[in-house]
Amino acid sequence: MSAGVTATSCYARLCGREIHWMAWSPAEARDAPAVIAWHGLARTGRDMDELAVHLAERGYRVICPDTLGRGLSQWSPQPDEEYQLRFYARLAEALCAHLQLEQVHWVGTSMGGAIGTVCASGLFEPAMQRRIRSLVLNDNAPELAAPALARIKAYAGQPPAFDTVAELEAFFRTVYQPYGWLSDAQWRRLTETSTRRLPDGRVTPHYDPAMVRQFTAHENDYLIWPHYDALQVPVLLLRGAESDLVLPEAVARMRMRGPGAAGRLEVIEVPDCGHAPALNVPSQLDAVLAFVRSAEQHP
């Protein structure tokens, strides 16, 4: 990590729940524009480390939350009510208010992109519409492919347990192969930052298995065309070229509606990736940086 970047682990009670985030700041943090980088369904905010360093080195303050039920954030005692996009939007608004973030750029992978979409639309949390200046959707769309959703539900709802961390890393390397290239060190960090030990001593992914009830208690939670159509900010879609979740037909509809119809949608196909690009290599990092800089300069 650059000597000019600081990383701080933070906690606050938001909407009655303890939420954890990593805050990455440049050396000159005063008045630095803010970016919220939100992870995917069964992941943690530490997936955003490379992006956070890349942006912080270039003058941005980057906030990387662990969603309720993931990583170091509290698990919900009311899973059917709180594991859904509407409540995640409430948490995002509470986080922004807590940190006094009046304006932010949003980068969201998969679920994090959906949270950004429903926040930026203002249909759930009107104050968030005023806060969000730009939106990066990392392999997320207002309509997701049903077979891919079924695949995700199958592995996320029944997380495996292993005797050793090495075995868990091998599992992650298999299930997250569509992320594209990661170095051995990045695979190790991904594993160590998303591992918890069970009472019997085995290790398992660091999230609440009940979070998958979002898909049963709120069956169409990720069908969010009304939110997409309401977007008034520039949008960048990074689509994994081999993604089975964001299909070309959905992208075509995105080009014809909402920000697409208004000329505010940019689409980049990311080669050698499925769902979802890991945001860890120069081409992906630079694409996000260029988009955020453009939105910063041309509000």
Secondary structure, 3 states (H helix, E strand, C coil): CCCCEEEEEEEEEECCEEEEEEEEEECCCCCCCEEEEECCCCCCHHHHHHHHHHHHCCCCEEEEECCCCECCCCCCCCHHHHCCHHHHHHHHHHHHHHHCCCCEEEEEECHHHHHHHHHHHCCCCHHHHHHEEEEEEECCCCCCCHHHHHHHHHHHCCCCCECCHHHHHHHHHHHCHHHCCCCHHHHHHHHHCCEEECCCCCEEECECHHHHHHHHHCCCCCCCHHHHHCCCCCEEEEEECCCCCCCHHHHHHHHHCHHHHCCCEEEEEECCCCCCCCCCCHHHHHHHHHHHHHHHHCC
